[in-house]
């Protein structure tokens, strides 16, 4: 009988230990998880100190010279950033720019923003001091792409969705509004991109004989400390004239010259075209539909008038 009772007591003791351990685990959470969410919420997530930042706002000047990315979080314990990456890719994901956080943020983090911006951003009027500086200009792809934070939060935007007017920005929910960069210290600003000086002028004779030729000369000037990129010059063939010659051919009556990039501190480009008048005397040829535009600015000029004088009338002189 004793030989039977010993194994049975041992078996019962092991069972009690198993049940006690199972109940104990039910009251404990693993060290690598933390509860978050509304009060009394049972939702748990991995206890990673970097992955609860979200992309709140991105901004770029038209040429990518100045940009910023703002992250926000509503949680504490998110200060561990060192070694994690922020990246930007183009639409086809064939090109990627990467920024690695060199240090952590301040703490506590709940309700704070992080501002990551291009090297010259802080010198813009209305800017606040960024928390981190991107390694380059043109970090964001202005034609569309993806911004990714640590492979846990990203913002995808298509061609034309990122505002390039130098005032508005793209929010994390894909809406747009006036930019409002905010840093970790709570300082908030609003910037505008530098507006390169772009002007246009036109010269032509003031008078012309009937059925004569008019030579128009257009001059585009870019000045200042910033480039005008992707510059186009256009002019419409005036009414009562016929096109003769230019370095480009008109399309539907419009001449278009591709000027490329006009670099600081001063760039000047001129083009001419020639027309012949089809009007008779007493007519004014008006050329008013012309202008220049770039990715950063645009300009037009005042109307240029060429007069075809009326016939000269000679009156007899009567001598007494």
Beta strands, then each sheet from edge to edge (+ up, - down):
strand 1: 33-35
strand 2: 44-46
strand 3: 54-60
strand 4: 67-73
strand 5: 85-90
strand 6: 96-100
strand 7: 112-117
strand 8: 132-133
strand 9: 145-149
strand 10: 153-157
strand 11: 168-171
strand 12: 176-178
strand 13: 197-203
strand 14: 213-224
strand 15: 228-236
strand 16: 241-246
strand 17: 254-262
strand 18: 265-277
strand 19: 283-287
strand 20: 290-293
strand 21: 298-300
strand 22: 304-308
sheet 1: 1+ 2-
sheet 2: 8+ 7+ 4- 3+ 11- 12+
sheet 3: 6+ 5- 9+ 10-
sheet 4: 13+ 14- 18+ 16-
sheet 5: 17+ 15- 20+ 21-
sheet 6: 19+ 22-
end
